[in-house]
Amino acid sequence: ATEAINLVAQTWGVANLKAGDRILLSQLEHHSNIVPWQLLRDRTGVEIDVCPITEDGQIDLAAAERMLTPAHKLVSFAHVSNVLGSVLNVEHAVKLARNVGAKILLDGCQSVARIAVDVHAIDADFYVFSAHKLYGPTGIGALWAKPEILDAMPPWQGGGAMIDRVTFEKTTYAPAPQRFEAGTPAIVEAIGFGAAADYVTGVGLDVIHAHETALVAKAREALQAMNSIRLFGPDDSAGIVSFAMEGVHPHDLGTILDEEGVAIRAGHHCAQPLMDHLGVPATARASFGIYSDESDIAALVRGIERTKRIFG
């Protein structure tokens, strides 16, 4: 997904954006949906605006509507926040982009394994996601784009597989998507990616969503009962619960939980601007999946209680 966003920025962005044009991001974006646009800004002179989030961690689409102007050529938002689990109202976001003639890119890394996504119904221009958030291998992801946009995008990386005909005087390029796949592809990873997608489809995204929603509700209820815990994000966060423990750095909490056999993610989650907004250096993040059950929540609570005893 990171490479996909960079690809869009360095092909479509370079070809279509210029100094004076604007891009709208949000306060909760992953670095992979910030830094590529900053690199594009440095190259072309485009300006970046940042949409705030609401108190419960949603992208503030009312603010986005006020901010958007005809100078905005792209809106790039996370479908689901990787820190807060908040779910974007994609239909509304797409409508706002269309109202000013902007294209819209959606970062679907956190959504595709949890929410049924129909790119045609959503009507986004670009949709990106990674395999490893879909129970697949690392190092591979996907870019979906409207065919007419993809066909008009110039090549990004040169190599053997993305060409039609090469001479020392001139090279012609293969049609999309092959044009964007230079060199030997990640064959094993692609097979694993497909197998993971088939597996998730076989289980059913409706089943997965219901399972994770129930676990998130139980986890938030258990953590809310602990006075030392501060929860982040909305009550209906998609599949993840982010929190901080008073007087304990998330890295220390993560280490103690690891000793209890509980694996969480502790850190800034590649979202340092969001951490700055929340007023914390990092958070602890419990992520639920197909394989999670209520015993995992009980183990998490036990680990937090042990941490509290250790730190007094």
N, C-alpha and C positions, 0 to 999 in steps of 0.2 A: 504493500500500500504506500509506503514511503516513496519508493521509486515511481509508483504510478502518479503521485502528486507532483513529484519533480518533473516527470515526463510532461504532464499537462502544462506546468509552469514554463518549462524550457522549450516547448514546441508551440502549443496553442497560445500561451501567454506572450512569448516573444513575437509571434507573428501577428497578434491581434491587439496587444496593449501598448500604450505609449505614455510618455510624460503627461500628466494631467488626468489620466484615467485613475479610477479608484477600485480597490478590492475591499470587501467587507468580510472580516473574520469575527469570531466571538471570543469572549474572555475565557472560555473553557477548553480551547483547542489544544490538542496534542502538539508538541513541537514539530511533528512531521506535517502539520497543517499550518505552521507559522513560518518556519525557516525557509522553505522553498519559495514562498511569496516574498520574503525579505531579499533573497538572492535575486529574484526577478525585479524587485524594486531597485536594487543596486545597479542592475543592468539596464533598465528601461526608464526609470524615473516615475513609475506608478506609485500611487499613495495607498497606504493601508489604514483602514479604519477598524475599530474594535467595538463590536456590539456588547453591551453589558449583559449580565445574567440577573435573574430575579433572586429574591431572597432564598428560595428553595432550590436554586441551581439550574433553572431552565434558561435557555437562550431567550432573552427578552425580545420577542418579535414585535411588540408595540414600539420598542425603542428602535428596532431595525427598520420598521416602516418610516419612522421619523428621520432616520439617518440616510436612507437610500435616496439617491438622486440619479438623474440620467448619466452622470459621470461615472457611476459604478458599473463596471463591465463584468464583474464576477462576485458572487457570494460563495464562500467556502465554509461550510459548517459541519460539525460532527453530527451524525444521525443519533448516536448515543454517546454520552460523555464517558471516557474511560476512567474518570475519577469519581464522578457523582452519579453515574448511571441514569441521568436525566435523558428523556427521550424527546427528540425534536418533533414538533408538528411539521412534518416535511411538506405536506400539501400547502400549508399556510406559507412556509418559507419559500417554496417554489413560486407561489402566486406573487409574493412580494418582489422576488427577483424579476419575474416577468413584467410586473407593473412598470419597471424602469428600464426594461430591455436588457437586463443582465443575464449572463449564464450562471448556473449554479452547480457546484461540486459538493457532493456529500461523502463524508468519511464514514464508511459503514463497517469499520473493523469490529466495533463492539455490538453491532446490530445483527449481522447476518447469521450468527449462531443462536439468536434469541427471538428474532422477529421476522415474520414473513415479509420479504422485500420483493416488490414487483417494480422493476425500474421503469417499465413502460407506463404503469399507472401513476407512479410518482412524478414522472416527466422531468426528472433531473437531467442535466446535460452530461454530467460525469458522476460515476459512482465507483468508489474504490474500497477494497477490503483485502485482508491478509488471510492466509491459510491457517496459521497457527492459532488464531482466535476461533477457528472453525474445527478444532480438534485435528488439524492437519499438520504438515511439516513446516518448519521455519524457512525463511529465505525465499518465499514465493507468495505472490498475491495476484490481484486482478484489477484491471481498469476496464470499466464499461463506459462507453461514450456513445452518444447518438451517431449513427453511421455517417451522416453528412458532415459532422464535425470531425470525426476520426479520419475520414477520407481526405479532408483538407489540411490535416496537420502534417508538417514536414518531419522527416526523420530526425531522431535525436542522437542515437549512437550508431556508428558505422561498423559493419562487419560482414561476415560471409552470408548469413542466412537472410538478411534483410534487403537483398538486392535482386534486381531483374537481370541486368547486364552491366558488366564492368569493363571499361577500357581505360587506358591512361589519360585519355582526353575527357571522358565523361562516364558517369554512372547513372543508370536508371534504377528506380527502386521498386520493390515489390508492393503490392497493394496492402492496405491495412487489413488485419493487424500485424501481418508478417513484417511489415516495414519497421515496426518498433521492437523486433525481437532479434537483436544482433547476436551473432555467435551461437554456439551450441546451447540449446535450451536446458533448463533444469528438468531433465526427463523424469528422474525418479521422484522429485518433489511434485511434479505435475500429476503423476499417477497417484501419489498420496493425497494430493489436493482433491482430485476427483473422487477418490474413495471416501474421504472425509465428508465431502458434500453429499455423496450418496447415503452415507450413514445418517447424517443429520436429517436428510429428507425422509429416510426410512423411519426414523423415530417419530418425526413429525414436529414441525416448529410450534404448532399449537400445544402439543404435549409438553415440549421443552419449556415454552413460555409459562404455562400453568404451573409446572413443577418449580421453576426458579422463582416465580412470583410468590408462591407459598413459602418457600424457604427464606426469601428476603424479608417478608413480613414477620416471620418468626424470629429471624436474627435481629431485626431492628427492635422488635419488642423486648427481646432478651437484653440487648445492649442499652436500650433506653432505661431499663430498670437499674442500671449501674451508674451511680452518681459521678464516677470518675471519667465517664465516656462522653465525648462530644461527637454526635453524628453529623455527617455532611450529606447533602443531596436530598431529593424528594422522598417521601414515604414509599412511592411506587417505583423506586429506582430499578433499572433493568439488570438483574443478575448480579449486582455488586453492592457491597455496603462499605463505605469509607468512613473511617472514624479516627479520633485521636484520644489518647489517654492522658489525663492530667498528670504532669510531672514525669512522664516517661516518653522518651523519644521513640518514634515508630520503629527505628532500627533495633532498639533494645527490646521492644515488645516483640518484634518479628523473630529475634533470636530465641527468646524464651518460648514463644509459641512453637518454634521449630523443634525445640527440645521435647515438647509435648506431642510432637507428630502432627502439628497443624501448620500447613503452608499458606502464608499470606504474602502479599506484596507490600513492602514498606519503602517509602521514598516519595519523591515528587512526581513520579509516574509520567515523566517527560511532559509535565504541564506546570513549569515554574511560574508563569504569569498567573495561573489559577491559584497556586499556593500563595503567592503574594496577596492576591485578592482575599483569600480565606484567612490570611494572617497567621499561617503556620509554615514551618520549613518543609513539612512532609505529612503524609497521612498513612495509616494502615488501611489496607483494602482486602476485604474478604470477597472472593469471587466464587459464585456458585455455578454448577454445571449439571450435566446429565447425571453424573455419578455421585453428586452430593446428596446428603440426606440429613435428617435432624440430629443424628449422632455427631455430625461435623459441627453443628451449632453448639451442642453441649460441650464438645472438646474445646471449641474456641472460648466459651465462657470460663471453663476450668483454667485454661491457660491465662486468661486475663486476670482471674482471681489470684492465681499463683504470682503473676507479675506484681499485682497490688501488694501482696504480702512481702515480696522481695524488696520493693521500693518503699514500703512502709506507708 
